[in-house]
């Protein structure tokens, strides 16, 4: 079984090399590839990605031009991925690569979608902004209620999907709302989910990419509403 890890990054020259190194350590012994997506960076991120790819044939690089966007970068990475399961990991080192191993164990039990939850008793969360935390908990609880899901951190980017969940599917989100569009469409279609706990760490280098929390929140709400209407039509 081959694992693809998609790593989108915009101006992550201070993090991408360490991120790749840590993921490679975590996946030792696995059949894998890393898909690095340079999302219109203006620093040395793209150059560093190219250098990493020259040293390791398991690394692919996608260079995006035009309008940047986390969702656009994720979709470009998904398109390039060739694994049986496809994981999404943030380039800023906020996700713990060691958690990938536990995700892989769940794929072998037949699950189609493995979602991470940063807010369990087992999870370690360091440096998560308080205002963002409150907004996150309110939004994810609303989402769980609307879709009758037992999972409480669906907006978490750290997920792994069976390739059939992604390949051939058209996703609309260009921003961070891609993190809810993909799993909710999978939930509506009846794919088999499994939740695991995962750790999260605030970035040490570079600038946060989330932007204005009110503006970002409105994008999430619009995406949530559209998917909810879609779910009602399915049932």
HELIX and SHEET records of a PDB file:
HELIX    1   1 UNK A   16  UNK A   26  1                                  11    
HELIX    2   2 UNK A   45  UNK A   55  1                                  11    
HELIX    3   3 UNK A   70  UNK A   80  1                                  11    
HELIX    4   4 UNK A   99  UNK A  107  1                                   9    
HELIX    5   5 UNK A  130  UNK A  147  1                                  18    
HELIX    6   6 UNK A  163  UNK A  166  1                                   4    
HELIX    7   7 UNK A  178  UNK A  188  1                                  11    
HELIX    8   8 UNK A  213  UNK A  234  1                                  22    
SHEET    1   A 7 UNK A  59  UNK A  64  0                                        
SHEET    2   A 7 UNK A  31  UNK A  39  1                                        
SHEET    3   A 7 UNK A   2  UNK A   9  1                                        
SHEET    4   A 7 UNK A  85  UNK A  88  1                                        
SHEET    5   A 7 UNK A 159  UNK A 162 -1                                        
SHEET    6   A 7 UNK A 113  UNK A 117 -1                                        
SHEET    7   A 7 UNK A 193  UNK A 197  1                                        
SHEET    1   B 2 UNK A 125  UNK A 126  0                                        
SHEET    2   B 2 UNK A 200  UNK A 201  1                                        
END                                                                             
